[in-house]
């Protein structure tokens, strides 16, 4: 079903599944299908967050690629490039070590490269795990735009303040290059005390929509699953306009094809009544 924003200028396609695992399976199947239709040598930029949200998708993506014959596997891996939404920055002002599993590269190594590496050579893919770096976020965005844009951008959020990547409440949707290196919010650190020693570096919210809009079939896929995110999901649909105090709300205004995948039946029922 389509759910309209408060000003009726943008709609979001609501897609319901019974579980986070099923959401991951469906999305992975769609991405693999899209990639199988690519002209050989065409880059496929997959925009992903870190954290719990993308794990079911990545597990199913790996599983579905493993079922293909070796020639198709190699074609897909040669096409695939991962754009991670944000990363953590250490006290020296540099991205944290790739050996740390909750950093951008460390996360993708654990949940994508190592599982894929059990049946296919991923050395080339290691070089195509891209993520923001201090002072260079605009260059990475330019690289994506110059190579056709982002066909698939998964968006995740937290259960408490609705942040997206390291875009926290009460910050502009469009940031300068300097503003894209950010202190982590107090709420983030309260629930992730291990992160107190770090800051963040991130694409801003406009970056995501512009990279997606540059691709003729680009789409933004917001995934909100699990009972802990029920209140955030309800808030998102109760306030159908963009407001900087609630970063997730940006996607009511971004004009790109936007889907929201959820497993929350009670909130979905409420949405259906309102729409």
N, C-alpha and C positions, 0 to 999 in steps of 0.2 A: 504494500500500500504506500501511497505518497502522503507525506505529512508536510503541510505548508508552514513557512515562517510567518511571523505575525504580520508582516507587511505584504505577504503573498508574492514576493519577488523570487523566492527560491524554495524548492521543495527537497525533501530528503526521502529517499526510498527506504522504508522500514522492512527489514528481512529478519524473520524469526526462525530460530533453530532450537532444538531441545537441550543442547549442551554446548559448552565451549569447544569440545572436541569435534562436534558436528559442524560448527561454524568454521573451524580450521580446515576440516575435510572439504567442505563445499568451496571455500575460497581457494584452497590449494588446487583443487580440480579445475577451477576456472582459470587460474594463472597458468597451469601446465597446458591447458587447451589453447590459451592465447599464444604461448610460446611455441607450441608445435606448428602454428600457422605462420611463424616468422620467416622472412627471407633469410637464408643462411648469412651469418655475419652481422645481422641487425642486433644492436644492443637492446636488452630489455632491462630497464631500471625498475627495481623493486624497492619501494620505500618502506622501511620497517622501523618500529620502535624496539627497544629492549624491554626486559621485564617479563611478567607472566603472560601478558596478552598474546604475543606472537608465537608462543611455544607450541600450542596445538596446530597452528598453521604450518610451522616449520617441520614438525614431526610428520605431518601428512604430506607435505611437499616432498620431503626426502623419500618417504615411502612410495609415493606415486612415481617419482623419477626412477626409483630402483626397479620398478616393474617394466620399464621400457627396455628396448633392445639397446645394445651398447652404442650403436651409431647415433640413435636419437639422444641418448644420455649425453654424449659428447657435444652434440649440436646445442642442446639446451644449456649446458655449462658454459660453452663458449659465448653464448648470447647474454648470460645472466650477469648483471651488476647489481650489487646491494648498496643502497643509500640509507645509512643509519641516521635517524632523526637528530640525535644529539650525542654528546659524550661528556665525560667528567674531566676536569682539569686539576692537576696537582699544584702544589705550592710554588713550583718553579714556573708556572704559567704554560705548561705543556700538557698535551693529552696524557692521561694516565697510561701506564704500561699495558701493552697488548696481552700480557700474561694475566692481568686481573680480569676475572670472568664477568664482572658486572660492568665493565667498560664496553664501548661499542665493538671493538674488534674481538675482545675476549669472549663476549657474549655470542657473537656470530661464529666464532671458531668452535665454541662448545656445542651450539645448537644447530649449526648448519654445516660448517666445513668438516668437522670430525665425523658426524654421521654420514655425510656424502662420501667422505674419504674411505669408508669401508668397502665401497664397490666402484669408485671412479677416482681418477687422478684430479685433485682440486687445486693443484699448484697455481694454475692460471687464475682461478677464482679468488685465491687469497689476495691477489693484486687488485681485485675489483670489489673489495669491501671498502667503500668510501664512507667517511664520516666527517662532521664539521671539525675544523681546527681553528684555534684562536687567530683572528685576523685574516682567515682565508675562507670563510663561509661563502662569501659572494663568488669567489672563484669556483667553488664546487657547484654552486647553483648555475653559474654560467656554463660549466662543462655539461651539466644535464640538459640545459636548454639548447645548447649547440648540437647535442646529439639526439634531439627529437622529443625530449620531455619524458615525463614519468607516466607510464600506463597504469601503475598500481601503487597507491600510497595508503598503507594501513595507519590508522590513527588510534592511539590508546590514551587512556586517562587514568587518574588515580581515584580512590574512593572518597577523598576528603575535600579537595579544593578545585577539581576539574582542570588541573594543569595539563598541557600538551607538550611533550618533550620537556625542555627547560623554559617553557613560556608559562610563567606563574601569574597569579592574579594581579591586577592593577598595573600592568605593563602594556605598552602599545603593541598592537597586532603587527605593525611594521616597525622593525628596529634598524638602527644604523649598524654598521659592522662592529663598532666598539660595544654596542649594547647587546650584541649576541653572545658575549662572554658575560655570564650572569652569576651572582651569588645564588645559592640554592635557598629555596624558601624555608622559613622556620618550620612550617608544617611538614615539608618534605624531610627535613633533618630529624624532626621529632619521631617520625615513623621509620626513618632509615638512619639511625645514629652513626652507623659506619661511614656515612658520607660527610660528616661534619668537617673533615679536613680538606674537602674538595669544593670547587666551584663548577659551573657548567658552561658548555658552549653548544649553541643550538641554531638550527634554522629558525627563523621567525614564522609566524602563522601564514603570512602572505607568501613567503617563499614556497610553502607546500602547495598552495593553490596555484601559483604561477607555474611551478614545475609540472603540475598535473595538467593545467590548461594548455600547455605547449604540446601535449600529445593528442592526436586526433581521437583516441579512444581512452584517454586518461580518466581515472575515477579515484575518488577519495572514499575509503572504506573505514568507517568508525566502528570499532569493536568494543562493546561494553557488555561483559558477561560476568556472571557470579553474583551471589546475593550481597556481597559487601559493596557492590557498586549500584545497588538498587536506587539509593537516594540520589546519587549523581545522575543516573539515567532519568529519574523523575524530574529533577531540577532542569535538566536539559530540555525536556519537552514542555515543562511548565513555563519556561522563559524562552520563547521562540524568536529571539532577536539577539544580535551580537552585542556583547557588553564586555569591556576589558576587565571587569572584576570577576569574570567567569570565562577563562580562555576557551574552554570547549565550545562555548556559544558562538565562536567565530564561524563555525561551519554552517550557521544559518544564513550567512551573508556571502559565502565564497563563490557562488555561481558555477562552480565545477559540478559535474555529476557526482552526487554524494549518496552513499548508502550507510545505513546504520544496522549492524548485526547485533542481535541480543538474544539471550536465552531467558529473559525475565518475563514470564507470562502475565503476572499481575499488572506490571507497569504497562505492558503491551495492551492489555485489555482497557486500561484507563485511557491510553492514547487513542485507541479506536473509538471510544465514546466521545472524545474531544474533537475528533477530525471529521 
